[in-house]
């Protein structure tokens, strides 16, 4: 069992808030994390899995059942299956308010976020559980984590082919079962084609019209498909940075498949040598590194990419409240050098520091306030 970095954060939130939520995609490890928290809790723990008919039956009179556990930690798994619980949880919390009464787990859904935010405002804090990170899986196994992705069963599979088979099954189940269970009505075959197109344009600018024409649907429908994948933690949109400089700036976001293992399954690359020979290996590494940085970035810190029509470009910009910018370039090379476009953009934006992230082991300066660092030293970026 792998220790998750989020465990301590969840336990701290349970000491402060009456209700704590863990959101994340299916199979990311929410249930395992909740059971680990239950084992270390000083309270009596009541665990309900709403996928089990026996547990659903206990909630036929939910007020009567839940109302008896005023001093316990009640864990409710797959809460999206019973959104009617949110107003009841609010009433129970208001009747006797103290920290650590409920821990709810759910797959992301716009309706869940909206309903829980309306019903439990001021009573709940949400945390996202992402797939495994290099810090959790071990930096010595970064190559395995990059190839297989961070879903625990994929990462821990006995062989690369078993991992690949698990990811193919995950994609099928996600499309045919998980999406409909969230109340989203989209043809699975159509969404699968869209998802595959995103994989082949991973790390590129979003072009709704081009994708819509390829699929034979409208641009608003394509936008709806992207929203579905965003809301369920499958894709990430990296917004462009608008700077007050007199240059033509790209205004479309860049789209990434968040888990590299799912990306490689969509590309049909189960082995590392196949990935190495694929034209998308550089963009795959870029997306993998960006995801690790953003997972470790404190909430509220803004992130962007930057590109001008003249070729100035920064893969990732981190901004703090004082508008200080940190520029990050990502290179899949053991002898990385910042591009001319990076240098131009770095100077145009008056960035405070720059980093070039590469798959090597050593850290070293490469220019004024610019450093080459390996994945294991990403904390240097976050701490600046």
N, C-alpha and C positions, 0 to 999 in steps of 0.2 A: 504494500500500500504506500503510495507516494504522498508525503506531506504537502498540503497545498498552502501557498503563501497567504491566501485569503482567510484561512482559518482564524488567525489571531484577530484580524479586522472584524470578522463576524462576531466573535466572542466579545470584543470591545463594544460593538454596537448593541449586543444583547444586554450589556450592562447599563446602557443608556436609553434605549428605545423600547417601547412596549412591543412593537412589531418590527421584525427584520425580514427582508425579502432577499432571496438569492435567485437571480435570473441568469439564464444561459440556454444555449441550444441543447437539444436532446443528446444524451450520452456523453456530456462533458464532465460529469462527475458530481453533480449537485447532490444526489442521494448519498453517495459515499461520503462527501464532505459533511452533510447533515448528520450522518451516523457517527462520524468522528467527533463532532461537536457534542452530540448526545452522550457519548461515552465519557467525555471529560466534564460534563455539566454537573453542578452540585445539586440541581433540582431533579425532581421526578420528571421523566420525559415521556410524553404521550406521542406516539408516531402514527400518523394516518397517511396512507397511500391511496389517493383517489382513483387510481387505476384498478384497485382491488374491490370487487363487489362487496366483500365483507366489511371493508372500512366505509364504503359509501352507505351501507346499511346502517352503520352506527349514527350517521348524520341525518337520518330521516326526521328526527327532531333535533336539529343541530344546536339550538339554544339550550335544550335540556342537557345534551351530552357535553358540549364544550363548557357550559356554565359551571360544571362541577370541578373544573381544573383551574381554580383561581391562583394557586401557588405553584403550578407546574409549567414546564415549557412544552407547549403543544407544537409539534412539527407537522405541517400539512404539505405533502408532496403532490405535485401535479395540480396545483390550486386552480389552474385555468379551466379545469373540468367543472368547477363549481363556483363561478363568479358571484353567486348570490351570498357567499360567505362573507364578502367584504363588509357590507353594512352590519352584519351580525358581529363580526370581530370588533368593529368600531364601538358598538354598543357595549360589548363585554369589557373592552379596554376602558371605556369611560366609566363603567360601573365600578371597576376596581383597577385603577391605573398604577402600574409599576412596571419596571423594566423586565424584558425577557419573557413575555407571556407567549408570543407566537413567533415561530420561524416558518415562513412560507416559501415554497420552492415552485418555480414555474418556468415554462418556456415562454419566450418573449411573444407578446401579442399587443398590438396597439390598444385593443379593448381592455386587456388586463391592466396595462399601465394607466389608462384613463380612469377606469372604474376604481382601482385601488387608490389612485391619487385623489380622486374626488371623495371617496369614502373614508380614507385613512390619513388625510392631510394632517401633518403635525404629529402623527403617531408612528409613522413607518419610515425606514430608510432602506433603499435598495442597493445591492451590490451585484456586479456582474462577475460570474465565474467564467473565465476564458479557458480554452484548452491549455495544456501544460506548457510552461515556459522552459527555457534552457536552465534557469536557476532551479526549477523543480525537477526536471528530468535529468540534469547533470550536464555541465558544459562539455564534458568529454564525449557526450553522445549527441552533440549538436547536429551532426550530419544525419543521424537517424531521425532526430526530431524534425528536421527540415524536410526530409523525404517523406516520412510517414504522417507528419502533422502531430498535433497535441491532444487529440482525443485519446484518452487513456487506453482503451482497448486496441486502437490502431497502433499506438506507440509501443505498447507492451507485447504485441503479437509475437509468436515464436519465429516467424520468418517474414520477409518483405512481402511475399505473395499472400500470406494469410492476412497481413495488414491491408494489402490492396483489396482483397476480397471483402474485408470488413467495411472498408470505405465505400466500395461499390454498393454493398447492402445498405449502408447508412443513407446514401443518396436516394436509393429506391424507396426506402421506408419514409424518408423525409418527404418525398414528393407524393407518395401514394397514401400515407397515413397521417403524418404529423401536420402537414399543411391543412388538410380537411378538418382535423380535430381542432385546429385553431379558428375554425369558422371561415376559412379562406377558400373561395370556390374558383379555382383556376385549373384548367386541364393539365394533368401531370406531364404529358408528353410535350406540351407547349412550353411549360416552365423548364423542363429538362433541356430542351433545345436552347432556350434563352440562357440558362446557366452555363451550358457548354460554350456558347458564344462569348460570354463574359470571361470564361477561363482562357480562351484564345486571345482575348484583348486585355488580359490582366495587366494592370499598371498603366493602361493607356487612358486617353481622355474619353469621357463619356460622350457618345454620339447617338442620341435616341433615334434620330431619323434613319441613320444607316442601319441600325439593328432592326428597327421596325420594318424597313423595306425588305430586309433579309428574311424576316419571319412572316411577312405578309399581314402585319397588324398595324395599328395606329401608334403614334408616338406616345400618347397618354397611356395606352395599355402597357407599353414597354416600361414607362415610368412607374406604373403600378407594380409590375413584376419586380423591378429593382427595389421598390419600397418593401415588398414582402421579404426579399432576401436580406435587406438591411435590418428590418424589424426582428428577424429571427437569427441575427448574429452570423449570417453567412457571408455577407459582403460588407465592405467599408468604403465610404466615399471620402476621399481626401480633397478638401476644398482648396481653391486657388487663393493665393494671398494678393490682395489689392493694395499696392503701394502708391504713394503720391509721387510717382516719377513719370516723366514724360516719355513713356514707352508703351507700345501695344502689348497688353498683358492677356494671357490666356484666361478665359473666364469659365470654362467647363471643369467639373471635378474629375479627378482620376479615380478609377474603380479598381478595387482589389478583392480577390477571394481571401477571406481572413485566415483560414486554416490552409497551410501549404500542402498538407496531405490530401485534403479534398481537392485542391487545385490539381495536384498531380494525378489523382484518380480521374478527374474530368479530362485531363490531357492524355490519359492512357499510358502513364509512365510509372510502372511499379518498382523499378530498380534504379539505383543511383547512377549507373553507367548510362542508362537510357535518358535520365534527366540531364546529365552532363552534355549529352549530344543534342539536346533539344534547343531550338532557337530561343525559347522562353526562359532558359536557365537564369539569365541575368535578372529578368523582371521577377522571376520567382524568388530569388534571393533578396531582391529589393523589397518585395511585399512581406517576406518573412521577417526581415530586420525591422521594417516600419512597424509591424504588428507588435514585436517584442518591445520596442521603444514606447509605443502608445499604451500598451498594457501597464507599463511601469510608471507612466507619467501621471502625476497627481491630478485629481479631478479639478476641472476649471481652467487648466492650462490649455491654451489654444494651439492648434496644429494646422499646418497648411503645406502645400507645395508652391513653387514659384516658377513661372516660365514666361518668357517674352517671345515675340515673333522673331527677334534678332538672334535667339539661341541662348540667352542667359537662362540658367535653370538651376534650381535647388530641389533635390528630391524630397526633403522634409524640413520644414521650418517650425521651430517651437518658440512660442511667444509667452512672456509672462505679463502680469498686470501693468508693468511699467513700459511695455512695448519694446523690451529688449529681445533681440532675435538671436537664436542659435541655429546655424545652418548645418545641415547634415547631408552628406553625399554617401551613397551606398555603392560599393564596387565589388563585383565578384572577380577578384584578382588578388594574387599574393604580392603584387608590386603596385599598389594603387597610387594613382596620382589624381589630384583634383583637376577636373576639366576646365578649359578656358571659360566656358559658360558659367561654371560654379564660381570661379574667381570674380567674374564680371558682376554676377548677381550679388555675391557676398559684399563687394564694395558698394554697389548701388544702394543696397539696403542697410548699409552700415551695421552689419551683423557684429555682435559682441564676441562670438566664438564660432569656430567651425570644426566639424569632425568628419572624418572619412571612415566608415565602418567597412571592414573587410573580413574574409574568412580565416585570417591568420591568427597568430598567437601574441605578437608583440605590439606594444604601444610606443609611439614616438612622434615628435613634432615634425610637421612638414611645411611649416610656414608660420608667420606671425599669428598667434592665437588660433592656429589650426593644427589638429592632431589626427593621426591615424590610430584607430583603436580596434581591437577585436570585439566580438560579441560579449565576451565575459566582462568587458569594461564599460558596458552601457550605462552603469550607474554614474559615470563621470558626466554623461550628458544630462541625466535627470537631476543631478545635484547642482548643476550650474544655473 
